[in-house]
Amino acid sequence: MVTEFNASLQSYNSFGILARAQELIRVSSIEALQALVRTQAFQQSPRMVLGGGSNMVLTGDVKALVLKVELMGKRLLHEDEKGYWVEAMAGENWHDFVTWTLEQGWPGLENLALIPGTVGASPVQNIGAYGVELQDRFDSLEAVDLLTGEVFNLNAAQCAFGYRDSIFKHGQMKQVLVPAVRDSALERRPADRPLEGQDKTLSSNPLPMDWGLGLANRALITRVRFFLPKRWRAVLDYQDLQKKCAEHNNWEPSAQDVFNWVCAIRRDKLPDPKVVGNVGSFFKNPTVSAEQCKDIIAIEPSVVHYPLLDGRFKLAAGWLIDACGWRGKSIGQAGVYDKQALVLINKGGADNPCTGGEVMTLARAIQTSVYERFGILLEPEPLVL
Ligand code: EPU
């Protein structure tokens, strides 16, 4: 693997922010990664794993070894009367993978079309859109332990998926800044076995003993496996999709129809990161208690809110930001997208891009307004580095 020093990260983060990595290594082989991880130099260096760069804000140069995941490949692992088990390597583009599964006649991922980023990054924030979350189609994943070089597998429960959340977003973040200290007492586990010929249970291998509260920056996801059931049913609960059904007078759409509709809806209200830098929704949709929701409705009767199973309510962060007048506003070259206030954009393009500082100044100003008006502290979705 070749090391690039002082490497530009501008084309590797979907905001298009100018920043450099002290060192950058392209990971295209698991064996080479394992060999690298087992060197003393690697263990003494701070590091960061980079997927598609579609969920991060760079606020300066990255004083760490950046591992750019470029592991490629996708295949059908197993098919039976229940469904298809499909695997993609972490470096594959998410949308291309979704497109490929539909071309093969394996429905199930269509609601997740056009989400920017890579397959390897998809479990980290448990991507979701139009009523489907990654965890609904997830079988298991494989990762390399960046302390030991061992390969391990996690099933859905072990990934601890939540709303835009997983085990990969918690704990160990310090290692971005502080060199990791090798723990000689770390219990070694047997390496993973290949999946070829393995039957349905694809996720039984051990995970690191000392993973504590999380695996952030501790694990590099190498491949993700999905289960796509043959008893497929279109997920059309979202209002935007209901509208499409009505518009096309088609209440029994195929997976390809849903895919086309989701692409059209997204293209209509979300900026294409290839054209206008952004990281999708900048904040999570907050949840509040029934009493808080009532108080907010008293201030703003039109607040967009959805009941949750546990009696709480989810509020549309985009609506809250919009209600505070932020849509279309900007600070420096960082702006609020005029068609969807939940999305912050780089208004300066590649030649005069916004800085991470401008993005965060704008984000904090938005947080303050929403807090002052509604008493809700919006939580950013992307990782801020
Ligand atoms: N709204 C406004 N003004 C705005 C933006 C939104 O009033 O400027 C209102 C909309 O009219 C709608 C409600 O807020 O009634 C919700 O908006 P939308 O349907 O666009 O969805 P969202 O809650 O803003 C979430 C996800 C998106 C996902 C869509 C569709 C989060 C943080 N975001 O957005 O995910 O595509 O639902 O499922 O959960 C992402 O995570 O990057 C992302 C794009």
Boltz pocket constraint, residues with backbone or C-beta under 6 A from the ligand:
constraints:
  - pocket:
      binder: B
      contacts: [[A, 128], [A, 129], [A, 130], [A, 131], [A, 269], [A, 270], [A, 279], [A, 280], [A, 281], [A, 282], [A, 283], [A, 284], [A, 285], [A, 304], [A, 316], [A, 317], [A, 318], [A, 319], [A, 322], [A, 327], [A, 337], [A, 339], [A, 340], [A, 341], [A, 342], [A, 381]]
      max_distance: 6.0
